[in-house]
Amino acid sequence: MPELTAEERAEALELLTSPDLVGRIGDLFDACGLVGEHSNRLAAYLACTSRKLDKPLAVIIQSTSAAGKSTLMEAVLSMFPPEDQVKYSAMTGQSLYYLGETNLKHRILAIVEEEGAEKASYALKLLQSEGELTIASTGKDPHTGRMETQEYHVEGPVMIFLTTTAIDIDEELQNRCLTLTVDESREQTERIHTLQRQARTLEGLRLKKQKQRLIALLRNAQRLLDPVDVVNPWADQLTFTADRTRTRRDHEKYLTLIDAIALLHQHQRPREQVEGGGTFMRVTLDDIALANQLAPDLLGRSLDELPPQTRRVLDAIKQIVRERCEAEEIEAPALLL
């Protein structure tokens, strides 16, 4: 990790101790040129922050081609220290097993296209669920020259970050991840066009110079976060839908989302001693309130039986039928209400 100057450390701590830390981060996203996508960008930022937890979140950004999934990924990754990231365009089936024992520990593993990781999907699923990988392989002993069985071990935890244009994603992988769907509305396209035009102006040049300083601030803030155990004193009072067995994993994502929010605020919370050694920090009701605000949108997508694009088409059809029923003064079918 680069050594921070006293001024850099003070500026990063000022951000981390801000009473409206989440709001400040949202403002920095805007200043760095990522418009809209408020829930998606905050969810991705918190997921990347969760790399410091024992069981981090994983994210898949899903959209049609050219809708901005790579832009969202790049914008979020730019706010995290380069030394905390491992990024690939594609991976072979066993490449993860040979990355080195601690090369992924508390880091972000970013793969630009989920299709590029198709051959490594089994290893990714294991890494996300088990937090480690182990493989036995044959190799030559450097001293005797004989073939022998060698063991390779990769330690987690690791935060996995993927993008995809596929409508149907590997279900085993998807139910381990938060699925973020890029805003493909006309209004978002107009916001992006406005930003693209602004980038060609003198004001755009000034903002480009400012962006470099803001990115450095956000990276330094992340460098000051430590892996800390998080205790949720309100956990027994929380509820979650239990209609399907897959909610067993979604419930874990919800709890981890709360932990990630608490972890981000660690410089605003006291550290308490654990009997037997070590320290921990406590979740607050504000952490739970923010997670509850994000959860319906984030986890609702994973519980939906239809892909996001199909769901949007169905909602558009329902709206057209409702409007026709109102215009012709016909009672709308119950399924549209």
Buried (B, 14 or more C-beta within 10 A) or exposed (E): EEEBEEEBBEBBBEBBEBEEBBEBBBEBBEBBBBBBBBBBBBBBBBBBBBBBBBBBBBBBBBBEEEBBBBBBBBBBBBBBBEEBBBBBEBBEEBBBBEBEEEBBBBBBBBBBBBBBBBBBBBBBBBBBEEBBBEBEEEEEEEEEEEEEEEEBEBBBBBBBBBBBBBEEBBEEBBBBBBBBBBBBEEEBBEBBEEBEEEEEEEEBEEBEEEBEEBBBBBBBBBBBBEEBBBEBEEEEEBEEEEEEEEBEBBBBBBBBBBBBBBBBBBBBBEBEEEEEEEEEBBBBEEBBEBBEEBBEEBBEBBBEEEBBBEBBEEEEEBEEBBEEBEEEEEEBEEEEE
